[in-house]
Amino acid sequence: MLSATTIRGRAAPAASLSPNSLSKTLVSKFVDTPRNLACFSSSFARVVTLRCYNTKNLRMASNFRPRASAQQLVNPDELIDSVETFIFDCDGVIWKGDKLIEGVPDTLDMLRSKGKRLVFVTNNSTKSRKQYGKKFESLGLNVSEEEIFASSFAAAAYLKSIDFPKDKKVYVIGEEGILKELELAGFQYLGGPEDGQKKIELKPGFLMEHDESVGAVVVGFDRYFNYYKVQYGTLCIRENPGCLFIATNRDAVTHLTDAQEWAGGGSMVGALVGSTQREPLVVGKPSTFMMDYLANKFGILKSQICMVGDRLDTDILFGQNGGCKTLLVLSGVTSLETLKSPSNSIQPDFYTNKISDFLSLKAATV
């Protein structure tokens, strides 16, 4: 158990904190791996410092152990009838780049006709929820803003959940989506795309200044990434006392086009990890923050959720960490060979080629 816990600078003996009450703290929401444990305890001592796992985190860590092999989906009705809510990843599941994956509209319509709640969760932080709503609309999909949860929104929601001081600023290494969500949440920010034009002219004795009121650095996918941003973010994290290091995700690759995979947000986060020697707190998948947020917002039992995604280490782990059923689709990053590789320890409950198999398999069983 815990030997001591410090919350907002006050020490409390471990014996006074039950697993149930402790699970209501920020720690139980966001520390889902040993990596994030190190990050949380070192990056925000004002909020909470851990010395070991609580019981929930031990259960989550067990998800990394080998599971029973995934079953190929053959009876979609059985899965559909067993849950109330489907959470879909977007890239590689609903679309690839700007191209809709075949059969998606009819599949979503069928699930809605059965009274299923649909939620769309993406680690891509380049757009706000409103902007993603426009993308769904442009692809001919009727999805409301309330059904969309992007990691850009998760970053702002996380800061609100910890009462991040309004007199502190957020330095953003990322794109417009993060800026818009921070603005909607009422936070001051700097950085973003405009810093992509800035350069450092190194001269003897040159000292780069930074804003000492920055209390958090948020790093997401950034097509305007440069050395100026790396150095500025590094200075804030290393020199501003208590400065948070937050990552929207650590995805290795992303789908900017449907022609190939492109370096993902994890490459930007990795640069700051290297320069600061600190691990970030990740608010996107597979962190449980968005799952907890969704469950609380909609009043959903997690056992009544099926997480559908194309990535093992984010989507499927996200569902498993949250106690949900999981379905891997092979329309995105993960191949059947990767799923069945002896080196892969992350096994979903089911797998299928694409979400429209809900329709084709259903028809085949009639």
C-alpha positions in Angstrom: 0.0 0.0 0.0 1.0 3.6 0.3 3.5 4.7 2.9 2.5 8.4 2.6 0.5 10.6 0.3 0.9 14.4 -0.1 -2.1 16.3 -1.5 -1.7 20.0 -2.1 1.4 20.1 0.2 -0.3 18.3 3.2 1.0 14.9 4.3 -1.5 12.2 5.2 -0.7 8.8 6.6 -1.5 5.9 4.2 -3.7 4.2 6.8 -6.2 7.1 6.6 -6.8 6.6 2.9 -8.9 3.6 1.8 -8.5 2.3 -1.7 -12.0 3.5 -2.5 -11.3 7.1 -1.3 -7.9 7.1 -2.9 -9.4 6.1 -6.3 -11.3 9.3 -6.3 -8.1 11.3 -6.4 -6.4 12.5 -9.5 -3.9 9.7 -9.2 -6.3 6.9 -9.7 -7.6 8.7 -12.8 -4.5 9.4 -14.6 -1.6 7.2 -13.5 -2.1 4.1 -15.6 1.4 2.9 -16.2 4.7 3.0 -14.3 5.8 5.6 -16.8 3.0 8.0 -15.9 3.5 7.2 -12.2 7.0 8.7 -12.5 5.7 11.6 -14.4 2.9 12.4 -12.0 5.0 12.2 -8.9 7.8 14.4 -10.2 5.9 16.9 -12.3 3.2 18.2 -10.0 4.0 17.9 -6.4 1.4 20.6 -5.5 -1.3 18.2 -6.5 -0.2 14.7 -5.5 3.0 12.6 -4.9 2.9 8.8 -4.9 5.4 6.4 -3.5 3.8 3.3 -4.9 0.7 2.0 -6.7 -2.7 2.0 -5.3 -4.9 -1.0 -5.8 -6.6 0.3 -9.0 -3.2 0.9 -10.6 -2.1 -2.6 -9.8 -5.2 -3.9 -11.5 -4.4 -1.7 -14.5 -0.8 -2.8 -14.6 -2.1 -6.4 -14.8 -3.5 -5.6 -18.2 0.0 -5.8 -19.6 0.1 -9.5 -18.9 -0.7 -11.9 -21.6 -4.4 -12.4 -22.2 -6.4 -15.1 -23.9 -6.1 -14.9 -27.7 -8.6 -12.7 -29.4 -11.6 -14.3 -31.1 -12.5 -13.5 -34.6 -15.9 -11.8 -34.6 -18.5 -14.2 -36.1 -21.7 -13.2 -34.3 -22.0 -9.4 -34.2 -25.5 -9.5 -32.7 -24.2 -11.2 -29.6 -21.6 -8.4 -29.1 -24.1 -5.6 -30.0 -26.7 -6.9 -27.6 -24.3 -7.2 -24.8 -23.4 -3.5 -24.6 -25.2 -0.1 -24.5 -22.4 2.1 -25.8 -19.8 1.9 -28.6 -16.7 4.1 -28.4 -15.0 4.4 -31.8 -11.5 5.6 -32.5 -11.6 7.7 -35.7 -8.3 7.4 -37.7 -8.1 3.9 -39.1 -11.7 3.0 -38.0 -14.0 5.7 -39.4 -11.7 7.3 -41.9 -8.1 7.2 -43.2 -6.8 10.7 -43.8 -9.8 12.5 -45.4 -11.3 9.3 -46.9 -14.2 7.5 -45.3 -13.8 3.8 -44.8 -16.3 1.7 -46.7 -19.5 0.8 -45.0 -19.2 3.2 -42.0 -22.4 5.3 -42.6 -24.7 2.2 -42.8 -23.0 0.6 -39.8 -23.5 3.6 -37.6 -27.1 4.0 -38.7 -27.7 0.3 -37.8 -26.3 0.8 -34.3 -28.3 3.9 -33.7 -31.5 2.1 -34.9 -30.8 -0.4 -32.1 -30.6 2.4 -29.5 -26.9 2.2 -29.0 -25.0 5.3 -27.8 -22.1 6.2 -30.1 -19.1 8.1 -28.9 -16.0 9.0 -31.0 -12.7 9.4 -29.3 -9.5 10.4 -31.1 -5.9 11.0 -29.9 -5.5 13.5 -32.7 -5.2 16.9 -31.1 -5.0 19.1 -34.2 -8.7 19.9 -34.2 -11.2 21.0 -31.5 -14.4 19.1 -31.0 -16.2 21.7 -33.1 -13.7 21.3 -35.9 -14.1 17.5 -35.8 -17.8 18.0 -36.0 -17.3 19.8 -39.3 -15.0 16.9 -40.5 -17.7 14.3 -39.7 -20.3 16.5 -41.6 -18.0 16.8 -44.6 -17.8 13.0 -44.8 -21.6 12.8 -44.7 -21.8 11.6 -41.1 -24.4 13.0 -38.7 -22.4 13.3 -35.4 -23.0 15.9 -32.8 -20.2 17.8 -30.9 -21.3 16.2 -27.7 -20.4 12.7 -29.1 -16.9 13.7 -30.0 -13.9 13.6 -27.6 -10.5 14.6 -28.9 -7.3 14.6 -26.9 -7.2 18.4 -27.4 -10.4 18.6 -25.4 -8.9 16.1 -22.9 -5.9 18.4 -22.2 -8.2 21.3 -21.3 -10.6 19.1 -19.3 -7.7 17.7 -17.3 -6.5 21.2 -16.4 -10.0 22.1 -15.3 -10.3 19.0 -13.2 -7.2 19.9 -11.2 -8.2 23.5 -10.8 -5.2 24.7 -12.8 -4.6 28.3 -11.6 -6.1 30.9 -14.0 -3.2 33.2 -13.4 -0.8 30.6 -14.9 -0.2 30.1 -18.6 0.0 27.0 -20.8 2.7 26.7 -23.4 1.5 24.7 -26.4 3.6 22.6 -28.7 0.8 21.6 -31.0 -1.9 22.9 -33.3 -5.1 25.0 -33.4 -7.2 22.3 -31.8 -5.4 22.6 -28.4 -5.5 26.4 -28.5 -9.3 26.5 -29.2 -10.1 24.0 -26.4 -7.9 25.9 -23.9 -9.6 29.2 -24.9 -13.0 27.7 -24.4 -11.9 26.5 -21.0 -10.8 30.0 -20.0 -7.0 29.3 -19.8 -4.2 31.6 -20.9 -1.9 30.1 -23.5 1.1 30.9 -25.7 3.0 29.1 -28.4 1.2 26.9 -30.9 1.5 27.3 -34.7 2.8 30.9 -34.6 6.0 29.7 -32.8 6.6 27.5 -35.8 8.0 30.5 -37.6 10.4 31.5 -34.8 14.1 30.7 -35.1 17.0 30.8 -32.6 20.1 32.6 -33.7 22.9 31.3 -31.6 25.6 33.7 -30.6 28.3 33.6 -27.9 26.7 34.1 -24.5 23.1 34.0 -25.9 20.5 33.2 -23.2 16.9 32.4 -24.3 14.3 33.9 -22.1 11.0 32.2 -21.2 7.8 33.1 -19.4 8.1 32.2 -15.8 4.3 32.2 -15.3 4.0 29.1 -17.5 2.6 26.4 -15.3 2.0 23.7 -17.9 3.5 22.6 -21.2 1.0 20.7 -23.4 2.6 18.7 -26.3 0.5 17.2 -29.2 1.0 16.5 -32.8 2.6 19.5 -34.5 3.4 20.0 -38.2 5.1 23.2 -37.2 7.5 21.6 -34.8 10.9 23.2 -34.5 13.9 23.7 -32.3 12.5 26.9 -30.8 9.6 25.0 -29.4 11.7 22.3 -28.0 14.0 24.7 -26.2 11.1 26.9 -24.9 9.2 23.9 -23.6 12.3 22.5 -22.1 13.1 25.7 -20.2 9.5 25.9 -18.8 9.5 22.3 -17.6 12.9 22.4 -16.1 13.1 25.8 -14.6 9.5 26.8 -13.7 8.7 25.2 -10.3 5.9 22.7 -10.5 5.4 23.1 -14.2 3.3 20.2 -15.6 4.4 18.2 -18.7 1.3 17.0 -20.4 1.1 14.9 -23.6 -2.1 14.6 -25.6 -0.9 11.2 -26.8 2.3 9.2 -27.6 1.1 7.7 -30.9 4.1 6.6 -32.9 2.3 7.1 -36.3 -0.8 8.8 -37.6 -2.9 8.9 -40.8 -2.4 12.3 -42.5 -3.2 10.6 -45.8 -4.6 7.2 -46.8 -1.4 6.5 -48.8 1.0 5.8 -45.9 1.7 6.2 -42.2 3.2 9.4 -40.9 5.2 10.2 -37.8 2.8 10.8 -34.9 2.5 13.0 -31.8 4.8 10.6 -29.9 7.8 11.9 -31.9 7.2 15.4 -30.6 6.6 14.2 -27.1 9.8 12.1 -27.3 11.9 15.2 -28.1 10.8 16.8 -24.8 11.3 13.6 -22.9 14.8 13.5 -24.1 15.6 17.2 -23.3 13.9 17.3 -19.9 14.6 13.8 -18.8 11.0 13.8 -17.6 8.0 11.6 -18.5 4.7 13.3 -19.4 1.3 12.8 -18.0 -0.7 11.4 -20.9 -4.4 12.5 -21.1 -5.3 10.7 -24.3 -5.5 7.0 -24.9 -4.6 4.6 -23.2 -4.9 6.9 -20.1 -8.2 6.3 -18.4 -8.9 10.0 -18.0 -11.2 10.2 -21.1 -12.9 6.9 -20.2 -13.7 8.2 -16.6 -14.9 11.5 -18.0 -17.2 9.8 -20.5 -18.6 7.4 -18.0 -19.3 10.2 -15.6 -20.8 12.5 -18.2 -23.2 10.0 -19.7 -23.7 7.8 -16.6 -22.4 4.7 -18.4 -21.4 1.5 -16.8 -18.0 0.6 -18.2 -19.0 -3.0 -18.4 -21.6 -1.9 -20.9 -19.1 -0.2 -23.2 -17.3 -1.7 -26.2 -14.2 0.1 -27.4 -13.5 -0.2 -31.1 -10.1 0.7 -32.4 -7.2 -0.1 -34.8 -4.3 0.3 -32.3 -3.4 -2.3 -29.7 -1.3 -0.1 -27.5 -3.7 2.8 -27.4 -7.3 1.9 -28.3 -7.4 -1.7 -27.0 -5.4 -0.9 -23.9 -7.7 2.1 -23.3 -10.7 -0.2 -23.3 -9.0 -2.8 -21.2 -7.8 -0.3 -18.6 -11.4 1.0 -18.4 -12.9 -2.5 -17.9 -14.7 -2.5 -21.3 -15.2 -5.0 -24.0 -12.8 -4.5 -26.9 -12.9 -5.0 -30.7 -9.9 -4.5 -32.9 -10.4 -3.6 -36.5 -7.7 -4.4 -39.1 -8.6 -1.3 -41.3 -5.9 0.8 -39.7 -2.5 0.4 -38.1 -2.6 -3.2 -36.8 -2.3 -6.2 -39.1 -3.5 -9.7 -38.4 0.2 -10.8 -38.3 0.9 -8.2 -35.6 -2.1 -9.3 -33.5 -1.1 -12.9 -33.6 2.6 -12.4 -33.1 4.0 -14.2 -30.1 5.6 -10.9 -29.0 2.2 -9.2 -28.7 0.7 -9.4 -25.2 -2.3 -7.1 -25.9 -5.2 -9.2 -27.0 -8.7 -7.7 -27.6 -11.8 -9.7 -26.9 -12.6 -9.8 -30.6 -11.1 -8.7 -34.0 -12.6 -8.2 -37.5 -11.5 -6.5 -40.7 -13.6 -3.3 -40.5 -16.7 -2.1 -38.6 -19.0 -2.7 -41.6 -18.4 -6.4 -40.8 -21.2 -5.8 -38.3 -23.5 -5.7 -41.3 -22.0 -8.3 -43.6 -21.5 -10.9 -40.8 -25.0 -10.2 -39.6 -26.4 -10.8 -43.1 -24.4 -14.0 -43.4 -26.0 -15.4 -40.2 -29.6 -14.7 -41.3 
